[in-house]
Amino acid sequence: MRLICLPHAGGTASFFRSWAGTFGSDVEVLSARYPGRQDRIAEPCLESMAALADAVVEGLRPFLDRPLALFGHSMGASVAYEVALRLEGRYGVRPQGLYVSSRAAPHRVAPSGVHLRGDEAIIEHVRGLGGSDAAVLDDPDLRELVMPAIRADFRIVGTYRAPSPIPVRCPIFAYVGDQDPNVGTADMEAWSEVAAAGFALRVLPGDHFYLVPQQGDLIRDLESRMASS
């Protein structure tokens, strides 16, 4: 089967590079490369959740010949949910599992005005979350390259909220760090309201980017759940 990984706001496909080969030969790991970054840096960034989810689904069309699961971290969790709805509605494809990390349920996410406050406010917010992206912003040349994508992603984050909790027909498995400054266990438990085929929550040590230091435990848990789905 395939595990499709959806990065966080400002994130890139290479965030999941270290996952390749960690699941054994039965699972192929693929990561979405959003427009406006890495080898797609010349392409215009997408600025709405609908446009981004549509683009991911279109990119997945050649890969629907095998069972797949979706893993999304932070903004990527919302993207994964919207992708799952589109795969079910347009192609009759039900993911074997929807794995969501560090992001409130789609009907519970709170509107955010960070994207309206200018680059410095966005940079400060990214630094507060931690993760490898914060270090990139310390280099003025790299910052100039990555800021358009970060601005666009935070516009998506700040304007997205599902108007009603539409259930997906696959199980949902949620993960969060116990020291996440912005997302708590109640935010993740609300995913159960859109999980028509079962729900489970795992809390791991760490902050918003707990999945970096806890990669081994997270992957073992993902592998176990995918094997039993």
MIFI-19349 format. One record per residue (C-alpha): y, x, z. Coordinates in Angstrom, 3 decimals, always signed. Each point is the difference from the previous one (the first is absolute). Layout:
BEGIN
{yy->Y, xx->X, zz->Z}
...
# end
This chain:
BEGIN
{yy->+0.000, xx->+0.000, zz->+0.000}
{yy->+3.663, xx->+0.988, zz->-0.180}
{yy->+2.537, xx->+0.249, zz->+2.812}
{yy->+3.507, xx->-0.589, zz->-1.338}
{yy->+2.707, xx->+1.524, zz->+2.215}
{yy->+3.579, xx->-1.290, zz->+0.016}
{yy->+2.600, xx->+2.403, zz->+1.466}
{yy->+2.825, xx->-0.719, zz->+2.427}
{yy->+3.712, xx->-0.295, zz->-0.854}
{yy->+1.113, xx->+3.281, zz->-1.522}
{yy->-3.612, xx->+1.147, zz->-0.093}
{yy->-1.937, xx->+1.454, zz->-2.889}
{yy->-3.555, xx->-0.078, zz->-1.255}
{yy->-0.543, xx->+3.513, zz->+1.337}
{yy->+0.263, xx->-1.344, zz->+3.569}
{yy->-3.653, xx->-1.014, zz->-0.420}
{yy->-1.136, xx->+3.179, zz->-1.783}
{yy->-1.914, xx->+1.220, zz->+3.061}
{yy->-2.077, xx->-3.220, zz->-0.051}
{yy->-1.670, xx->+0.938, zz->-3.276}
{yy->-3.675, xx->+0.810, zz->+0.517}
{yy->+0.007, xx->-0.941, zz->+3.691}
{yy->-1.982, xx->-3.215, zz->-0.501}
{yy->-2.931, xx->+1.506, zz->-1.843}
{yy->-1.122, xx->-0.713, zz->-3.524}
{yy->-0.134, xx->-3.792, zz->+0.431}
{yy->+3.782, xx->-0.477, zz->+0.311}
{yy->+2.621, xx->+1.102, zz->-2.518}
{yy->+3.497, xx->+0.307, zz->+1.494}
{yy->+2.933, xx->-0.915, zz->-2.259}
{yy->+3.666, xx->-0.020, zz->+1.015}
{yy->+2.843, xx->-1.893, zz->-1.646}
{yy->+2.777, xx->+2.145, zz->-1.419}
{yy->+3.076, xx->-2.197, zz->+0.067}
{yy->+2.694, xx->+0.448, zz->-2.691}
{yy->+2.861, xx->+2.370, zz->+0.774}
{yy->-1.945, xx->+2.805, zz->+1.691}
{yy->-2.212, xx->+2.989, zz->-0.790}
{yy->-1.026, xx->-0.036, zz->-3.684}
{yy->+1.629, xx->-3.456, zz->-0.380}
{yy->+3.369, xx->+1.181, zz->+1.328}
{yy->+1.781, xx->-0.776, zz->-3.281}
{yy->-1.032, xx->-3.668, zz->+0.187}
{yy->+2.309, xx->-2.524, zz->+1.686}
{yy->-0.998, xx->-0.961, zz->+3.520}
{yy->-1.103, xx->-3.556, zz->+0.676}
{yy->+2.106, xx->-1.881, zz->+2.526}
{yy->-1.940, xx->-3.174, zz->+0.841}
{yy->-3.393, xx->-0.597, zz->+1.544}
{yy->-0.997, xx->-2.318, zz->-2.851}
{yy->+0.776, xx->+2.619, zz->-2.635}
{yy->-1.845, xx->+2.745, zz->+1.886}
{yy->-3.093, xx->-2.124, zz->+0.694}
{yy->-0.077, xx->-1.153, zz->-3.628}
{yy->+0.172, xx->+3.618, zz->-1.179}
{yy->-2.838, xx->+1.071, zz->+2.309}
{yy->-2.194, xx->-2.879, zz->-1.177}
{yy->+0.679, xx->+0.901, zz->-3.621}
{yy->-0.926, xx->+3.614, zz->+0.737}
{yy->-3.233, xx->-1.135, zz->+1.646}
{yy->-1.266, xx->-1.990, zz->-2.985}
{yy->-2.146, xx->+2.888, zz->-1.367}
{yy->-1.571, xx->+0.467, zz->+3.440}
{yy->-1.257, xx->-3.530, zz->+0.635}
{yy->-3.495, xx->+0.791, zz->-1.248}
{yy->-1.124, xx->+1.036, zz->+3.494}
{yy->+0.459, xx->-1.474, zz->+3.469}
{yy->+3.218, xx->+1.121, zz->+1.639}
{yy->+1.764, xx->-0.019, zz->+3.340}
{yy->+3.734, xx->+0.369, zz->+0.681}
{yy->+1.620, xx->+2.205, zz->+2.646}
{yy->+3.740, xx->-0.177, zz->+0.538}
{yy->+2.111, xx->+1.895, zz->+2.508}
{yy->+3.353, xx->-1.408, zz->+1.183}
{yy->+1.731, xx->-1.449, zz->-3.102}
{yy->-3.286, xx->+0.618, zz->-1.788}
{yy->-1.696, xx->-2.574, zz->+2.243}
{yy->+2.315, xx->-2.701, zz->-1.331}
{yy->-0.607, xx->+1.249, zz->-3.540}
{yy->-3.771, xx->-0.088, zz->+0.588}
{yy->+0.198, xx->-3.608, zz->+1.216}
{yy->+1.991, xx->-1.097, zz->-3.059}
{yy->-2.380, xx->+1.904, zz->-2.286}
{yy->-2.999, xx->-1.705, zz->+1.624}
{yy->+1.549, xx->-3.437, zz->-0.629}
{yy->+0.662, xx->+0.875, zz->-3.637}
{yy->-3.477, xx->+1.412, zz->-0.594}
{yy->-1.525, xx->-3.179, zz->+1.379}
{yy->+2.347, xx->-2.381, zz->-1.792}
{yy->+0.172, xx->+1.680, zz->-3.413}
{yy->-3.369, xx->+1.658, zz->-0.432}
{yy->-2.286, xx->-1.655, zz->+2.529}
{yy->-0.506, xx->+3.414, zz->+1.622}
{yy->-0.462, xx->-0.071, zz->+3.766}
{yy->+0.415, xx->+3.394, zz->+1.648}
{yy->-2.814, xx->+0.918, zz->+2.359}
{yy->+2.582, xx->+0.628, zz->+2.669}
{yy->+3.756, xx->+0.134, zz->+0.590}
{yy->+0.857, xx->+2.888, zz->+2.344}
{yy->+3.555, xx->-0.146, zz->+1.350}
{yy->+1.763, xx->+2.642, zz->+2.054}
{yy->+3.235, xx->+0.065, zz->+2.026}
{yy->+1.639, xx->-3.060, zz->-1.523}
{yy->+0.521, xx->-3.485, zz->+1.383}
{yy->-1.744, xx->-2.924, zz->-1.689}
{yy->+1.792, xx->-1.179, zz->-3.164}
{yy->+1.370, xx->-3.168, zz->+1.582}
{yy->+1.106, xx->+1.863, zz->+3.139}
{yy->+1.891, xx->+2.980, zz->-1.437}
{yy->+3.605, xx->-0.011, zz->+1.153}
{yy->+2.779, xx->+0.389, zz->-2.588}
{yy->+1.567, xx->+3.450, zz->+0.145}
{yy->+3.458, xx->+1.108, zz->-1.077}
{yy->-0.721, xx->+3.730, zz->-0.024}
{yy->+0.260, xx->+0.105, zz->-3.793}
{yy->+3.546, xx->-1.397, zz->+0.214}
{yy->+1.328, xx->+2.714, zz->+2.301}
{yy->+0.088, xx->+3.022, zz->-2.294}
{yy->-2.063, xx->+3.137, zz->-0.449}
{yy->+0.677, xx->+1.561, zz->+3.405}
{yy->-1.206, xx->-3.108, zz->+1.821}
{yy->-3.151, xx->-0.081, zz->-2.129}
{yy->-0.614, xx->+3.704, zz->+0.636}
{yy->+0.437, xx->-0.493, zz->+3.735}
{yy->-2.464, xx->-2.899, zz->-0.074}
{yy->-2.573, xx->+2.066, zz->-1.902}
{yy->+0.391, xx->+2.856, zz->+2.494}
{yy->-0.537, xx->-2.433, zz->+2.854}
{yy->-3.318, xx->-1.073, zz->-1.477}
{yy->-1.193, xx->+3.600, zz->-0.390}
{yy->-2.488, xx->+1.043, zz->-2.615}
{yy->+0.222, xx->+2.653, zz->-2.691}
{yy->+2.781, xx->-1.796, zz->-1.898}
{yy->+2.496, xx->+0.909, zz->+2.728}
{yy->-0.395, xx->+3.729, zz->-0.701}
{yy->+0.681, xx->-0.513, zz->-3.726}
{yy->+3.359, xx->-1.578, zz->+0.847}
{yy->+1.158, xx->+3.226, zz->+1.666}
{yy->+0.167, xx->+1.712, zz->-3.402}
{yy->+3.143, xx->-1.153, zz->-1.888}
{yy->-1.540, xx->+0.533, zz->-3.438}
{yy->-3.199, xx->-1.869, zz->+0.850}
{yy->+1.993, xx->-2.731, zz->+1.705}
{yy->+1.924, xx->-0.661, zz->-3.212}
{yy->-3.284, xx->-0.414, zz->-1.863}
{yy->-1.707, xx->-2.322, zz->+2.479}
{yy->+2.882, xx->-2.170, zz->+1.218}
{yy->-0.049, xx->-2.473, zz->-2.943}
{yy->-3.635, xx->-0.863, zz->+0.741}
{yy->+0.618, xx->-0.207, zz->+3.750}
{yy->+3.018, xx->-2.276, zz->-0.517}
{yy->-1.972, xx->-2.270, zz->-2.324}
{yy->-2.958, xx->-0.203, zz->+2.388}
{yy->+2.176, xx->-0.860, zz->+2.984}
{yy->+1.627, xx->-2.715, zz->-2.088}
{yy->-3.486, xx->-1.416, zz->-0.539}
{yy->-0.777, xx->+0.299, zz->+3.709}
{yy->+3.314, xx->-1.569, zz->+0.978}
{yy->-0.210, xx->-3.002, zz->-2.299}
{yy->-3.708, xx->-0.892, zz->+0.106}
{yy->-1.499, xx->-2.770, zz->+2.050}
{yy->-2.754, xx->-2.363, zz->-1.089}
{yy->+1.382, xx->-3.542, zz->+0.348}
{yy->-3.328, xx->-1.314, zz->+1.291}
{yy->-3.249, xx->+1.593, zz->+1.198}
{yy->-2.226, xx->-0.218, zz->-3.093}
{yy->-3.516, xx->+1.099, zz->+1.001}
{yy->-1.997, xx->+2.545, zz->-1.935}
{yy->-3.710, xx->-0.648, zz->-0.448}
{yy->-1.117, xx->+3.440, zz->+1.156}
{yy->-0.230, xx->+1.424, zz->+3.523}
{yy->+3.111, xx->+1.697, zz->+1.369}
{yy->-0.242, xx->+3.093, zz->+2.179}
{yy->+3.204, xx->+1.120, zz->+1.726}
{yy->+0.958, xx->+3.378, zz->+1.482}
{yy->+2.984, xx->+1.126, zz->+2.038}
{yy->+1.042, xx->+2.913, zz->+2.192}
{yy->+0.408, xx->-0.725, zz->+3.689}
{yy->+3.411, xx->+1.750, zz->+0.018}
{yy->+1.421, xx->-1.502, zz->-3.196}
{yy->+3.732, xx->-0.560, zz->+0.672}
{yy->+0.313, xx->-2.985, zz->-2.354}
{yy->-3.398, xx->-1.689, zz->-0.333}
{yy->-1.989, xx->-1.320, zz->+2.948}
{yy->-3.459, xx->-1.461, zz->+0.435}
{yy->+1.368, xx->-3.573, zz->-0.133}
{yy->+1.502, xx->+0.757, zz->-3.425}
{yy->-3.392, xx->+1.156, zz->-1.237}
{yy->-1.940, xx->-2.824, zz->+1.660}
{yy->+2.060, xx->-2.470, zz->-2.042}
{yy->-1.933, xx->+1.192, zz->-3.073}
{yy->-2.843, xx->-2.164, zz->+1.335}
{yy->+2.014, xx->-3.019, zz->-1.167}
{yy->-0.492, xx->+1.002, zz->-3.645}
{yy->-3.596, xx->+1.215, zz->+0.385}
{yy->-2.275, xx->-2.758, zz->-1.249}
{yy->-3.137, xx->+2.138, zz->+0.144}
{yy->+0.374, xx->+1.771, zz->+3.328}
{yy->+2.347, xx->+2.368, zz->+1.805}
{yy->-0.206, xx->+3.083, zz->+2.221}
{yy->+2.621, xx->+2.270, zz->+1.563}
{yy->-0.349, xx->+3.639, zz->+0.998}
{yy->+2.695, xx->+1.797, zz->+2.027}
{yy->+0.023, xx->+3.789, zz->-0.313}
{yy->+1.990, xx->+2.647, zz->+1.876}
{yy->+3.272, xx->+0.926, zz->-1.659}
{yy->+3.259, xx->-1.215, zz->-1.497}
{yy->+0.826, xx->-1.605, zz->-3.340}
{yy->-1.846, xx->+2.789, zz->-1.788}
{yy->-2.992, xx->+0.040, zz->+2.360}
{yy->-2.263, xx->+0.180, zz->-3.071}
{yy->+0.869, xx->+3.673, zz->-0.554}
{yy->-1.284, xx->+1.429, zz->+3.321}
{yy->-2.631, xx->-2.747, zz->+0.291}
{yy->-1.218, xx->+0.299, zz->-3.589}
{yy->-3.585, xx->+0.790, zz->+0.975}
{yy->-0.389, xx->-2.998, zz->+2.311}
{yy->+1.753, xx->-2.314, zz->-2.440}
{yy->-2.157, xx->+1.035, zz->-2.944}
{yy->-3.195, xx->-0.369, zz->+2.024}
{yy->+1.072, xx->-3.513, zz->+0.963}
{yy->+0.911, xx->-0.878, zz->-3.591}
{yy->-3.293, xx->+1.400, zz->-1.272}
{yy->-1.988, xx->-1.997, zz->+2.537}
{yy->+1.783, xx->-3.248, zz->-0.860}
{yy->-0.286, xx->+0.522, zz->-3.756}
{yy->-3.722, xx->+0.741, zz->+0.339}
{yy->-0.573, xx->-3.286, zz->+1.843}
{yy->+2.205, xx->-2.191, zz->-2.200}
# end
